[in-house]
């Protein structure tokens, strides 16, 4: 089902948009993989994730990871249903504006 | 809120955003296909083990079945760990059709295998299992390629 085009100011900023776009086709992704894929610093990504969590578009979870040698946990990020709807509407709006 | 240079609704700026999304999604595709070399043959082996199970007879059919489940679960867990991505659905129609083809091939291969085992044609059961395993591996390779292509334009 096609989403209704809706230009969403809350996710149009480049980092927010790219993060939502990356997560949309996935069930979830590891924080470090997102940072590497989007070529973002961990600090920048962390801030963006926190902002999107605050408005209800993302959720994060932490798990212990045997791959890590330190005590830090692996953070997993995923879009919420609200985030998916917002992104789908925004993407539809962008495509319509670009004439796709 | 991040700053945005220029008018975000300007068509050139919008096309730039869409291009960035496509580039990032392309990297997801690369990450998925980078794992194909080991996941495809492993899943082919898993499928072959299920299809060959009737040849083991009633008493031992559970063994290849359990091994197969172990392989499928192991592939899923290892892929998740190595790629850092959780993928639960195809990215587009081509991937969906390949998934349907996989299920259909597995189902009919198992039915044929059961029939051949009932007739005592064990060698043919093995042949069907090998063919189904090879077909599964090839379809998984194609599925990953389709995913890489379709994820660029997914919703």
gemmi code that builds the backbone of each chain (N, CA, C; Angstrom):
import gemmi

chains = {
    "A": [
        ("UNK", (0.851, -1.200, 0.000), (0.000, 0.000, 0.000), (0.889, 1.253, 0.000)),
        ("UNK", (0.586, 2.194, -0.901), (1.398, 3.409, -0.995), (1.033, 4.377, 0.132)),
        ("UNK", (2.076, 4.996, 0.693), (1.844, 5.950, 1.786), (1.388, 7.291, 1.212)),
        ("UNK", (0.599, 8.001, 2.002), (0.188, 9.367, 1.630), (1.406, 10.278, 1.721)),
        ("UNK", (1.712, 11.042, 0.660), (2.869, 11.943, 0.743), (2.688, 12.976, 1.852)),
        ("UNK", (3.667, 13.081, 2.718), (3.622, 14.085, 3.782), (5.052, 14.516, 4.095)),
        ("UNK", (5.369, 15.773, 3.798), (6.713, 16.278, 4.052), (6.893, 16.466, 5.559)),
        ("UNK", (7.767, 15.649, 6.136), (7.937, 15.625, 7.582), (9.231, 16.353, 7.977)),
        ("UNK", (9.080, 17.545, 8.530), (10.255, 18.357, 8.906), (11.125, 17.630, 9.936)),
        ("UNK", (10.477, 16.808, 10.756), (11.224, 16.155, 11.847), (12.254, 15.155, 11.342)),
        ("UNK", (12.069, 14.633, 10.140), (13.063, 13.665, 9.646), (13.734, 14.102, 8.351)),
        ("UNK", (13.517, 15.330, 7.923), (14.130, 15.719, 6.647), (15.611, 16.079, 6.762)),
        ("UNK", (16.063, 16.441, 7.955), (17.493, 16.756, 8.113), (18.305, 15.559, 7.615)),
        ("UNK", (19.412, 15.802, 6.874), (20.101, 14.720, 6.162), (20.418, 13.477, 7.003)),
        ("UNK", (20.991, 13.665, 8.182), (21.376, 12.494, 8.972), (20.155, 11.705, 9.426)),
        ("UNK", (19.117, 12.412, 9.848), (17.884, 11.737, 10.285), (17.261, 10.971, 9.130)),
        ("UNK", (17.210, 11.616, 7.966), (16.594, 10.981, 6.799), (17.368, 9.743, 6.378)),
        ("UNK", (18.696, 9.857, 6.317), (19.513, 8.714, 5.898), (19.417, 7.572, 6.896)),
        ("UNK", (19.344, 7.909, 8.178), (19.220, 6.875, 9.208), (17.886, 6.135, 9.060)),
        ("UNK", (16.798, 6.881, 8.925), (15.478, 6.251, 8.760), (15.440, 5.426, 7.477)),
        ("UNK", (16.056, 5.964, 6.404), (16.054, 5.264, 5.114), (16.838, 3.963, 5.212)),
        ("UNK", (17.911, 3.980, 5.974), (18.689, 2.749, 6.123), (17.899, 1.698, 6.903)),
        ("UNK", (17.210, 2.150, 7.953), (16.522, 1.193, 8.825), (15.211, 0.677, 8.226)),
        ("UNK", (14.618, 1.444, 7.295), (13.279, 1.092, 6.801), (13.172, -0.332, 6.237)),
        ("UNK", (14.126, -0.788, 5.378), (13.969, -2.149, 4.855), (14.467, -3.234, 5.812)),
        ("UNK", (14.993, -2.837, 6.963), (15.581, -3.804, 7.894), (14.697, -3.999, 9.116)),
        ("UNK", (14.866, -5.151, 9.761), (14.184, -5.356, 11.034), (14.898, -4.552, 12.116)),
        ("UNK", (16.235, -4.503, 12.012), (17.055, -3.767, 12.980), (18.483, -3.714, 12.454)),
        ("UNK", (19.316, -2.893, 13.075), (20.730, -2.847, 12.688), (21.561, -2.449, 13.898)),
        ("UNK", (22.803, -2.939, 13.927), (23.707, -2.591, 15.021), (24.192, -1.156, 14.852)),
        ("UNK", (24.334, -0.476, 15.967), (24.764, 0.926, 15.975), (26.073, 1.113, 15.190)),
        ("UNK", (27.047, 0.248, 15.448), (28.362, 0.397, 14.794), (28.248, 0.216, 13.285)),
        ("UNK", (27.373, -0.684, 12.854), (27.192, -0.925, 11.416), (26.508, 0.274, 10.760)),
        ("UNK", (25.568, 0.874, 11.478), (24.900, 2.072, 10.940), (25.932, 3.186, 10.761)),
        ("UNK", (26.759, 3.390, 11.795), (27.766, 4.456, 11.731), (28.712, 4.223, 10.558)),
        ("UNK", (29.116, 2.961, 10.354), (30.042, 2.653, 9.253), (29.349, 2.829, 7.897)),
        ("UNK", (28.108, 2.373, 7.794), (27.391, 2.453, 6.510), (27.119, 3.898, 6.116)),
        ("UNK", (26.717, 4.704, 7.102), (26.376, 6.104, 6.795), (27.591, 7.028, 6.898)),
        ("UNK", (28.726, 6.432, 7.271), (29.980, 7.188, 7.424), (29.789, 8.382, 8.361)),
        ("UNK", (29.224, 8.079, 9.542), (28.977, 9.111, 10.547), (29.831, 8.826, 11.776)),
        ("UNK", (30.152, 9.875, 12.514), (30.863, 9.662, 13.773), (29.866, 9.074, 14.773)),
        ("UNK", (30.373, 8.341, 15.742), (29.488, 7.741, 16.747), (28.743, 8.817, 17.523)),
        ("UNK", (29.433, 9.956, 17.773), (28.797, 11.042, 18.536), (27.614, 11.625, 17.758)),
        ("UNK", (27.832, 11.865, 16.479), (26.785, 12.429, 15.625), (25.598, 11.458, 15.512)),
        ("UNK", (25.921, 10.188, 15.285), (24.850, 9.195, 15.156), (24.095, 9.046, 16.473)),
        ("UNK", (24.848, 9.051, 17.563), (24.241, 8.894, 18.882), (23.221, 10.008, 19.148)),
        ("UNK", (23.604, 11.227, 18.785), (22.715, 12.376, 18.994), (21.454, 12.240, 18.127)),
        ("UNK", (21.658, 11.836, 16.878), (20.515, 11.682, 15.964), (19.578, 10.581, 16.447)),
        ("UNK", (20.155, 9.480, 16.887), (19.333, 8.374, 17.386), (18.524, 8.841, 18.597)),
        ("UNK", (19.195, 9.543, 19.509), (18.520, 10.009, 20.723), (17.336, 10.927, 20.374)),
        ("UNK", (17.563, 11.826, 19.408), (16.474, 12.734, 19.000), (15.295, 11.970, 18.412)),
        ("UNK", (15.592, 10.969, 17.584), (14.504, 10.215, 16.945), (13.803, 9.276, 17.941)),
        ("UNK", (14.546, 8.829, 18.945), (13.918, 8.029, 20.009), (12.937, 8.913, 20.791)),
        ("UNK", (13.367, 10.149, 21.043), (12.525, 11.085, 21.820), (11.196, 11.369, 21.129)),
        ("UNK", (11.192, 11.436, 19.796), (9.916, 11.710, 19.109), (9.178, 10.414, 18.733)),
        ("UNK", (9.713, 9.286, 19.184), (8.986, 8.020, 19.023), (9.191, 7.328, 17.689)),
        ("UNK", (10.209, 7.731, 16.925), (10.427, 7.109, 15.617), (11.401, 5.923, 15.662)),
        ("UNK", (12.215, 5.862, 16.708), (13.190, 4.770, 16.844), (13.118, 4.169, 18.230)),
        ("UNK", (13.549, 2.917, 18.318), (13.786, 2.316, 19.641), (15.174, 1.682, 19.614)),
        ("UNK", (15.798, 1.645, 20.771), (17.116, 1.009, 20.856), (17.067, -0.078, 21.918)),
        ("UNK", (17.958, -1.045, 21.771), (18.097, -2.061, 22.815), (19.582, -2.401, 22.924)),
        ("UNK", (19.973, -2.870, 24.076), (21.392, -3.193, 24.293), (21.539, -4.659, 24.662)),
        ("UNK", (22.570, -5.275, 24.070), (22.858, -6.665, 24.411), (24.347, -6.806, 24.702)),
        ("UNK", (24.660, -7.756, 25.579), (26.069, -8.079, 25.806), (26.577, -8.728, 24.524)),
        ("UNK", (27.824, -8.434, 24.160), (28.345, -8.992, 22.916), (29.652, -9.730, 23.158)),
        ("UNK", (29.711, -11.017, 22.776), (30.973, -11.756, 22.939), (32.058, -11.243, 21.999)),
        ("UNK", (31.641, -10.453, 20.983), (32.624, -9.927, 20.030), (33.431, -8.776, 20.617)),
        ("UNK", (32.883, -8.174, 21.692), (33.583, -7.026, 22.289), (34.523, -7.508, 23.381)),
        ("UNK", (35.698, -6.884, 23.438), (36.651, -7.280, 24.475), (36.423, -6.475, 25.748)),
        ("UNK", (35.755, -5.291, 25.619), (35.471, -4.498, 26.811), (34.064, -4.849, 27.339)),
        ("UNK", (33.663, -4.135, 28.384), (32.389, -4.476, 29.022), (31.188, -3.805, 28.341)),
        ("UNK", (31.473, -2.996, 27.290), (30.376, -2.267, 26.660), (29.447, -3.218, 25.912)),
        ("UNK", (28.188, -2.781, 25.804), (27.204, -3.625, 25.138), (26.985, -3.154, 23.703)),
        ("UNK", (26.466, -4.069, 22.883), (26.134, -3.705, 21.510), (24.749, -3.066, 21.503)),
        ("UNK", (24.624, -1.928, 20.830), (23.325, -1.264, 20.740), (22.684, -1.585, 19.392)),
        ("UNK", (21.429, -1.983, 19.458), (20.666, -2.275, 18.252), (19.591, -1.207, 18.096)),
        ("UNK", (19.399, -0.760, 16.852), (18.443, 0.321, 16.588), (17.396, -0.159, 15.595)),
        ("UNK", (16.145, 0.202, 15.833), (15.123, -0.104, 14.823), (14.038, 0.967, 14.774)),
        ("UNK", (13.380, 1.038, 13.623), (12.286, 2.001, 13.445), (11.049, 1.489, 14.159)),
        ("UNK", (10.280, 2.376, 14.748), (8.984, 1.990, 15.313), (7.941, 2.032, 14.187)),
        ("UNK", (6.741, 1.552, 14.470), (5.663, 1.613, 13.467), (5.396, 3.075, 13.103)),
        ("UNK", (5.449, 3.944, 14.112), (5.242, 5.382, 13.883), (6.356, 5.943, 12.985)),
        ("UNK", (7.576, 5.512, 13.236), (8.719, 5.947, 12.433), (8.603, 5.470, 10.988)),
        ("UNK", (8.129, 4.221, 10.809), (7.955, 3.682, 9.450), (6.916, 4.492, 8.690)),
        ("UNK", (5.800, 4.798, 9.362), (4.737, 5.581, 8.711), (5.253, 6.969, 8.331)),
        ("UNK", (5.980, 7.577, 9.264), (6.505, 8.929, 9.009), (7.489, 8.909, 7.843)),
        ("UNK", (8.374, 7.910, 7.837), (9.358, 7.836, 6.759), (8.681, 7.549, 5.415)),
        ("UNK", (7.735, 6.611, 5.404), (7.051, 6.267, 4.140), (6.355, 7.493, 3.557)),
        ("UNK", (5.692, 8.257, 4.419), (4.998, 9.460, 3.961), (5.985, 10.489, 3.439)),
        ("UNK", (7.097, 10.624, 4.158), (8.094, 11.613, 3.754), (8.763, 11.208, 2.435)),
        ("UNK", (9.065, 9.910, 2.303), (9.700, 9.430, 1.071), (8.747, 9.628, -0.120)),
        ("UNK", (7.470, 9.346, 0.113), (6.474, 9.550, -0.953), (6.438, 11.026, -1.356)),
        ("UNK", (6.532, 11.907, -0.368), (6.526, 13.340, -0.652), (7.780, 13.730, -1.457)),
        ("UNK", (8.934, 13.187, -1.051), (10.180, 13.507, -1.765), (10.099, 13.027, -3.210)),
        ("UNK", (9.606, 11.791, -3.385), (9.524, 11.235, -4.743), (8.575, 12.045, -5.609)),
        ("UNK", (7.494, 12.486, -4.988), (6.540, 13.283, -5.761), (7.158, 14.637, -6.128)),
        ("UNK", (7.923, 15.223, -5.193), (8.565, 16.509, -5.475), (9.660, 16.372, -6.527)),
        ("UNK", (10.298, 15.200, -6.549), (11.375, 14.992, -7.538), (10.806, 14.580, -8.887)),
        ("UNK", (9.488, 14.326, -8.923), (8.838, 13.952, -10.179), (9.003, 12.483, -10.516)),
        ("UNK", (9.299, 11.630, -9.513), (9.434, 10.179, -9.746), (8.069, 9.516, -9.887)),
    ],
    "B": [
        ("UNK", (17.724, 20.319, 16.162), (17.450, 20.052, 14.741), (18.689, 20.391, 13.931)),
        ("UNK", (19.037, 19.496, 12.990), (20.204, 19.761, 12.170), (19.928, 20.922, 11.229)),
        ("UNK", (20.983, 21.632, 10.909), (20.795, 22.729, 9.970), (20.717, 22.167, 8.558)),
        ("UNK", (20.013, 22.856, 7.700), (19.851, 22.410, 6.325), (20.125, 23.595, 5.424)),
        ("UNK", (21.164, 23.494, 4.618), (21.474, 24.583, 3.726), (20.478, 24.600, 2.584)),
        ("UNK", (20.053, 25.809, 2.157), (19.146, 25.921, 1.025), (17.748, 25.498, 1.402)),
        ("UNK", (16.876, 25.505, 0.390), (15.488, 25.132, 0.611), (15.341, 23.614, 0.510)),
        ("UNK", (14.895, 22.963, 1.600), (14.807, 21.505, 1.562), (13.779, 20.984, 0.566)),
        ("UNK", (12.870, 21.873, 0.131), (11.838, 21.425, -0.813), (12.225, 21.711, -2.268)),
        ("UNK", (13.392, 22.267, -2.436), (13.880, 22.537, -3.784), (14.115, 21.190, -4.498)),
        ("UNK", (13.620, 21.006, -5.749), (13.742, 19.706, -6.430), (15.176, 19.188, -6.497)),
        ("UNK", (16.136, 20.070, -6.690), (17.540, 19.625, -6.763), (17.984, 19.057, -5.420)),
        ("UNK", (17.564, 19.738, -4.333), (17.913, 19.275, -2.985), (17.217, 17.940, -2.687)),
        ("UNK", (15.973, 17.824, -3.145), (15.216, 16.578, -2.929), (15.878, 15.423, -3.670)),
        ("UNK", (16.280, 15.686, -4.919), (16.947, 14.627, -5.700), (18.266, 14.223, -5.041)),
        ("UNK", (18.950, 15.199, -4.453), (20.200, 14.918, -3.739), (19.932, 13.988, -2.549)),
        ("UNK", (18.832, 14.274, -1.823), (18.470, 13.425, -0.676), (18.162, 12.006, -1.132)),
        ("UNK", (17.419, 11.887, -2.228), (17.055, 10.552, -2.739), (18.304, 9.798, -3.205)),
        ("UNK", (19.244, 10.536, -3.783), (20.487, 9.909, -4.241), (21.290, 9.389, -3.044)),
        ("UNK", (21.313, 10.190, -1.972), (22.047, 9.768, -0.759), (21.427, 8.498, -0.180)),
        ("UNK", (20.086, 8.437, -0.195), (19.396, 7.252, 0.321), (19.779, 6.035, -0.523)),
        ("UNK", (19.768, 6.199, -1.839), (20.097, 5.094, -2.732), (21.539, 4.623, -2.524)),
        ("UNK", (22.450, 5.552, -2.310), (23.860, 5.192, -2.078), (24.004, 4.401, -0.776)),
        ("UNK", (23.346, 4.883, 0.289), (23.411, 4.181, 1.586), (22.814, 2.787, 1.469)),
        ("UNK", (21.682, 2.692, 0.771), (21.024, 1.387, 0.609), (21.918, 0.446, -0.213)),
        ("UNK", (22.662, 1.046, -1.170), (23.592, 0.236, -1.960), (24.628, -0.424, -1.056)),
        ("UNK", (25.033, 0.290, -0.006), (26.014, -0.271, 0.933), (25.401, -1.433, 1.734)),
        ("UNK", (24.111, -1.320, 2.017), (23.432, -2.444, 2.704), (23.485, -3.668, 1.790)),
        ("UNK", (23.178, -3.444, 0.506), (23.211, -4.542, -0.467), (24.588, -5.192, -0.539)),
        ("UNK", (25.631, -4.361, -0.520), (27.000, -4.897, -0.581), (27.288, -5.755, 0.658)),
        ("UNK", (26.800, -5.285, 1.800), (27.023, -6.012, 3.050), (26.322, -7.379, 3.008)),
        ("UNK", (25.132, -7.404, 2.411), (24.368, -8.667, 2.312), (25.073, -9.625, 1.361)),
        ("UNK", (25.438, -9.149, 0.167), (26.045, -10.060, -0.820), (27.447, -10.508, -0.388)),
        ("UNK", (28.086, -9.745, 0.504), (29.411, -10.159, 0.992), (29.330, -11.452, 1.796)),
        ("UNK", (28.134, -11.778, 2.303), (27.971, -12.981, 3.127), (27.438, -14.173, 2.319)),
        ("UNK", (27.147, -13.945, 1.019), (26.528, -14.991, 0.194), (27.423, -16.211, 0.021)),
        ("UNK", (28.725, -15.997, -0.087), (29.643, -17.085, -0.437), (29.574, -18.260, 0.534)),
        ("UNK", (29.274, -17.991, 1.804), (29.181, -19.110, 2.752), (27.720, -19.441, 3.084)),
        ("UNK", (26.854, -18.430, 3.072), (25.451, -18.676, 3.453), (24.721, -19.511, 2.396)),
        ("UNK", (24.971, -19.253, 1.108), (24.248, -19.973, 0.053), (24.562, -21.477, 0.066)),
        ("UNK", (25.849, -21.885, 0.059), (26.102, -23.328, 0.118), (25.602, -23.973, 1.410)),
        ("UNK", (25.690, -23.232, 2.524), (25.213, -23.788, 3.800), (23.707, -24.018, 3.739)),
        ("UNK", (22.964, -23.067, 3.176), (21.516, -23.237, 3.087), (21.147, -24.316, 2.070)),
        ("UNK", (21.966, -24.447, 1.017), (21.774, -25.542, 0.057), (21.939, -26.883, 0.751)),
        ("UNK", (22.954, -26.986, 1.604), (23.179, -28.229, 2.362), (22.004, -28.490, 3.303)),
        ("UNK", (21.533, -27.435, 3.951), (20.382, -27.572, 4.856), (19.156, -28.095, 4.132)),
        ("UNK", (18.895, -27.563, 2.924), (17.740, -28.012, 2.138), (17.930, -29.465, 1.718)),
        ("UNK", (19.152, -29.819, 1.262), (19.427, -31.187, 0.814), (19.214, -32.183, 1.956)),
        ("UNK", (19.578, -31.794, 3.166), (19.422, -32.699, 4.317), (17.944, -32.988, 4.603)),
        ("UNK", (17.097, -31.972, 4.461), (15.666, -32.196, 4.686), (15.112, -33.140, 3.612)),
        ("UNK", (15.512, -32.899, 2.358), (14.981, -33.697, 1.243), (15.466, -35.147, 1.325)),
        ("UNK", (16.679, -35.340, 1.834), (17.238, -36.699, 1.881), (16.728, -37.481, 3.103)),
        ("UNK", (16.090, -36.771, 4.053), (15.662, -37.413, 5.311), (14.858, -38.705, 5.106)),
        ("UNK", (13.909, -38.771, 4.140), (13.149, -40.019, 3.980), (14.034, -41.225, 3.671)),
        ("UNK", (15.208, -40.989, 3.081), (16.102, -42.102, 2.746), (16.680, -42.739, 4.007)),
        ("UNK", (16.676, -42.012, 5.104), (17.261, -42.521, 6.349), (16.312, -43.501, 7.057)),
        ("UNK", (15.076, -43.617, 6.560), (14.113, -44.517, 7.194), (13.435, -43.857, 8.382)),
        ("UNK", (12.346, -44.496, 8.812), (11.540, -43.909, 9.899), (12.335, -43.677, 11.176)),
        ("UNK", (13.221, -44.603, 11.497), (13.950, -44.521, 12.764), (14.962, -43.384, 12.797)),
        ("UNK", (15.543, -43.040, 11.622), (16.631, -42.074, 11.619), (16.323, -40.778, 10.865)),
        ("UNK", (15.111, -40.643, 10.374), (14.766, -39.452, 9.565), (14.934, -38.158, 10.366)),
        ("UNK", (14.784, -38.239, 11.691), (14.893, -37.039, 12.530), (16.290, -36.429, 12.496)),
        ("UNK", (17.304, -37.322, 12.268), (18.681, -36.840, 12.361), (19.020, -35.793, 11.280)),
        ("UNK", (18.831, -36.116, 9.973), (19.110, -35.066, 8.977), (18.204, -33.857, 9.141)),
        ("UNK", (16.973, -34.090, 9.631), (16.051, -32.982, 9.836), (16.588, -32.031, 10.915)),
        ("UNK", (17.035, -32.596, 12.023), (17.581, -31.774, 13.122), (18.863, -31.062, 12.678)),
        ("UNK", (19.724, -31.794, 11.924), (20.956, -31.178, 11.406), (20.614, -29.985, 10.518)),
        ("UNK", (19.596, -30.200, 9.674), (19.172, -29.140, 8.758), (18.682, -27.909, 9.517)),
        ("UNK", (17.864, -28.137, 10.532), (17.358, -27.007, 11.340), (18.518, -26.272, 12.004)),
        ("UNK", (19.503, -27.067, 12.468), (20.690, -26.471, 13.096), (21.430, -25.582, 12.104)),
        ("UNK", (21.539, -26.054, 10.856), (22.231, -25.257, 9.829), (21.462, -23.968, 9.556)),
        ("UNK", (20.138, -24.075, 9.364), (19.355, -22.874, 9.041), (19.414, -21.838, 10.183)),
        ("UNK", (19.284, -22.331, 11.402), (19.336, -21.410, 12.550), (20.747, -20.820, 12.683)),
        ("UNK", (21.761, -21.681, 12.496), (23.152, -21.233, 12.580), (23.459, -20.158, 11.541)),
        ("UNK", (22.966, -20.358, 10.309), (23.192, -19.376, 9.239), (22.560, -18.040, 9.621)),
        ("UNK", (21.343, -18.121, 10.143), (20.620, -16.906, 10.523), (21.385, -16.134, 11.609)),
        ("UNK", (21.804, -16.872, 12.634), (22.505, -16.239, 13.769), (23.857, -15.664, 13.326)),
        ("UNK", (24.590, -16.464, 12.530), (25.913, -16.026, 12.080), (25.804, -14.825, 11.133)),
        ("UNK", (24.818, -14.853, 10.241), (24.625, -13.730, 9.321), (24.337, -12.456, 10.107)),
        ("UNK", (23.465, -12.587, 11.112), (23.094, -11.428, 11.946), (24.328, -10.845, 12.635)),
        ("UNK", (25.177, -11.762, 13.154), (26.375, -11.316, 13.878), (27.388, -10.680, 12.946)),
        ("UNK", (27.623, -11.333, 11.804), (28.669, -10.852, 10.887), (28.262, -9.574, 10.170)),
        ("UNK", (26.989, -9.500, 9.759), (26.565, -8.329, 8.972), (26.122, -7.168, 9.856)),
        ("UNK", (25.656, -7.471, 11.071), (25.125, -6.421, 11.948), (23.747, -5.955, 11.512)),
        ("UNK", (23.131, -6.690, 10.584), (21.824, -6.304, 10.057), (20.796, -7.391, 10.347)),
        ("UNK", (19.604, -6.977, 10.730), (18.504, -7.922, 10.898), (17.592, -7.796, 9.692)),
        ("UNK", (17.506, -8.861, 8.883), (16.664, -8.813, 7.678), (15.618, -9.914, 7.789)),
        ("UNK", (14.348, -9.516, 7.703), (13.296, -10.518, 7.873), (12.370, -10.637, 6.664)),
        ("UNK", (12.592, -9.782, 5.659), (11.701, -9.860, 4.494), (12.431, -9.410, 3.232)),
        ("UNK", (11.923, -9.857, 2.063), (12.563, -9.413, 0.827), (12.369, -7.920, 0.613)),
        ("UNK", (13.242, -7.330, -0.213), (13.178, -5.875, -0.423), (12.251, -5.503, -1.566)),
        ("UNK", (11.825, -6.493, -2.359), (10.975, -6.162, -3.505), (10.337, -7.399, -4.101)),
        ("UNK", (9.609, -7.243, -5.209), (8.857, -8.363, -5.789), (9.738, -9.497, -6.298)),
        ("UNK", (10.908, -9.168, -6.855), (11.772, -10.236, -7.377), (12.241, -11.141, -6.227)),
        ("UNK", (12.621, -10.536, -5.126), (13.037, -11.304, -3.959), (11.902, -12.166, -3.433)),
        ("UNK", (10.693, -11.599, -3.444), (9.523, -12.346, -2.959), (9.264, -13.568, -3.835)),
        ("UNK", (9.357, -13.386, -5.166), (9.130, -14.518, -6.078), (10.197, -15.583, -5.910)),
        ("UNK", (11.427, -15.172, -5.676), (12.493, -16.158, -5.468), (12.253, -16.947, -4.184)),
        ("UNK", (11.720, -16.262, -3.185), (11.398, -16.932, -1.918), (10.270, -17.951, -2.130)),
        ("UNK", (9.267, -17.556, -2.906), (8.154, -18.466, -3.223), (8.696, -19.678, -3.992)),
        ("UNK", (9.588, -19.403, -4.965), (10.173, -20.496, -5.756), (10.920, -21.473, -4.852)),
        ("UNK", (11.612, -20.934, -3.873), (12.378, -21.757, -2.934), (11.455, -22.690, -2.149)),
        ("UNK", (10.353, -22.132, -1.662), (9.391, -22.930, -0.877), (8.757, -24.003, -1.769)),
        ("UNK", (8.392, -23.633, -2.997), (7.752, -24.583, -3.914), (8.716, -25.723, -4.250)),
        ("UNK", (9.958, -25.379, -4.560), (10.961, -26.411, -4.890), (11.180, -27.342, -3.703)),
        ("UNK", (11.302, -26.772, -2.517), (11.528, -27.594, -1.316), (10.335, -28.524, -1.074)),
        ("UNK", (9.123, -27.991, -1.216), (7.926, -28.791, -0.959), (7.823, -29.955, -1.947)),
        ("UNK", (7.944, -29.663, -3.257), (7.786, -30.732, -4.248), (8.953, -31.716, -4.203)),
        ("UNK", (10.149, -31.233, -3.923), (11.296, -32.141, -3.800), (11.078, -33.114, -2.653)),
        ("UNK", (10.522, -32.603, -1.543), (10.277, -33.466, -0.384), (9.194, -34.501, -0.704)),
        ("UNK", (8.158, -34.073, -1.419), (7.091, -35.006, -1.800), (7.654, -36.117, -2.702)),
        ("UNK", (8.464, -35.712, -3.688), (9.065, -36.688, -4.618), (9.996, -37.623, -3.845)),
        ("UNK", (10.755, -37.039, -2.938), (11.694, -37.819, -2.130), (10.948, -38.866, -1.282)),
        ("UNK", (9.826, -38.449, -0.684), (9.017, -39.373, 0.135), (8.505, -40.538, -0.718)),
        ("UNK", (8.011, -40.198, -1.918), (7.485, -41.213, -2.825), (8.579, -42.192, -3.235)),
        ("UNK", (9.745, -41.649, -3.604), (10.865, -42.501, -4.018), (11.335, -43.396, -2.867)),
        ("UNK", (11.330, -42.837, -1.640), (11.753, -43.632, -0.479), (10.763, -44.775, -0.233)),
        ("UNK", (9.464, -44.485, -0.427), (8.443, -45.534, -0.257), (8.634, -46.659, -1.271)),
        ("UNK", (9.119, -46.273, -2.462), (9.363, -47.257, -3.522), (10.732, -47.935, -3.369)),
        ("UNK", (11.492, -47.493, -2.368), (12.803, -48.084, -2.107), (13.910, -47.595, -3.023)),
        ("UNK", (13.654, -46.517, -3.736), (14.656, -45.988, -4.680), (15.556, -44.959, -3.977)),
        ("UNK", (16.392, -45.446, -3.072), (17.193, -44.578, -2.216), (18.188, -43.718, -3.016)),
        ("UNK", (18.786, -44.313, -4.027), (19.745, -43.577, -4.863), (19.086, -42.354, -5.494)),
        ("UNK", (17.842, -42.528, -5.915), (17.113, -41.411, -6.530), (16.741, -40.343, -5.501)),
        ("UNK", (16.492, -40.782, -4.270), (16.210, -39.805, -3.196), (17.427, -38.897, -3.013)),
        ("UNK", (18.607, -39.529, -3.001), (19.843, -38.753, -2.836), (20.015, -37.792, -4.025)),
        ("UNK", (19.716, -38.299, -5.235), (19.857, -37.454, -6.440), (18.918, -36.250, -6.363)),
        ("UNK", (17.678, -36.479, -5.933), (16.708, -35.377, -5.811), (17.191, -34.373, -4.753)),
        ("UNK", (17.730, -34.903, -3.645), (18.214, -34.023, -2.564), (19.380, -33.164, -3.041)),
        ("UNK", (20.286, -33.781, -3.805), (21.443, -33.022, -4.313), (20.951, -31.924, -5.260)),
        ("UNK", (20.016, -32.286, -6.152), (19.484, -31.295, -7.110), (18.788, -30.153, -6.359)),
        ("UNK", (17.995, -30.514, -5.354), (17.281, -29.483, -4.586), (18.267, -28.597, -3.820)),
        ("UNK", (19.332, -29.219, -3.305), (20.347, -28.453, -2.567), (21.054, -27.458, -3.478)),
        ("UNK", (21.415, -27.925, -4.685), (22.091, -27.032, -5.636), (21.134, -25.908, -6.048)),
        ("UNK", (19.873, -26.268, -6.323), (18.883, -25.247, -6.718), (18.712, -24.218, -5.600)),
        ("UNK", (18.664, -24.700, -4.365), (18.501, -23.786, -3.218), (19.677, -22.815, -3.129)),
        ("UNK", (20.896, -23.363, -3.256), (22.091, -22.501, -3.163), (22.061, -21.439, -4.265)),
        ("UNK", (21.690, -21.849, -5.485), (21.666, -20.889, -6.599), (20.581, -19.827, -6.383)),
        ("UNK", (19.439, -20.269, -5.870), (18.351, -19.301, -5.633), (18.750, -18.332, -4.510)),
        ("UNK", (19.434, -18.827, -3.489), (19.881, -17.940, -2.405), (20.858, -16.891, -2.952)),
        ("UNK", (21.758, -17.322, -3.846), (22.696, -16.366, -4.468), (21.898, -15.291, -5.216)),
        ("UNK", (20.912, -15.747, -5.992), (20.107, -14.814, -6.785), (19.264, -13.920, -5.875)),
        ("UNK", (18.757, -14.512, -4.772), (17.947, -13.744, -3.815), (18.778, -12.589, -3.237)),
        ("UNK", (20.027, -12.903, -2.867), (20.889, -11.863, -2.285), (21.180, -10.761, -3.303)),
        ("UNK", (21.389, -11.175, -4.573), (21.611, -10.172, -5.633), (20.356, -9.317, -5.814)),
        ("UNK", (19.202, -9.982, -5.807), (17.933, -9.255, -5.975), (17.741, -8.292, -4.808)),
        ("UNK", (18.084, -8.758, -3.606), (17.939, -7.901, -2.421), (18.795, -6.641, -2.579)),
        ("UNK", (20.054, -6.870, -3.014), (20.980, -5.739, -3.176), (20.444, -4.725, -4.186)),
        ("UNK", (19.814, -5.235, -5.252), (19.291, -4.331, -6.282), (18.001, -3.650, -5.816)),
        ("UNK", (17.129, -4.430, -5.173), (15.799, -3.897, -4.836), (15.801, -3.012, -3.589)),
        ("UNK", (16.772, -3.234, -2.703), (16.777, -2.459, -1.458), (17.050, -0.972, -1.736)),
        ("UNK", (17.717, -0.686, -2.856), (17.990, 0.717, -3.212), (16.706, 1.530, -3.368)),
        ("UNK", (15.658, 0.854, -3.870), (14.415, 1.578, -4.163), (13.251, 1.137, -3.276)),
        ("UNK", (13.562, 0.337, -2.246), (12.494, -0.151, -1.362), (11.835, 1.020, -0.635)),
        ("UNK", (10.598, 0.777, -0.167), (9.828, 1.834, 0.502), (10.492, 2.394, 1.722)),
    ],
}
model = gemmi.Model(1)
for chain_id, residues in chains.items():
    chain = gemmi.Chain(chain_id)
    for i, (resn, *xyz) in enumerate(residues, 1):
        res = gemmi.Residue()
        res.name, res.seqid = resn, gemmi.SeqId(i, " ")
        for name, pos in zip(("N", "CA", "C"), xyz):
            atom = gemmi.Atom()
            atom.name, atom.element = name, gemmi.Element(name[0])
            atom.pos, atom.b_iso = gemmi.Position(*pos), 0.0
            res.add_atom(atom)
        chain.add_residue(res)
    model.add_chain(chain)
structure = gemmi.Structure()
structure.add_model(model)
structure.setup_entities()
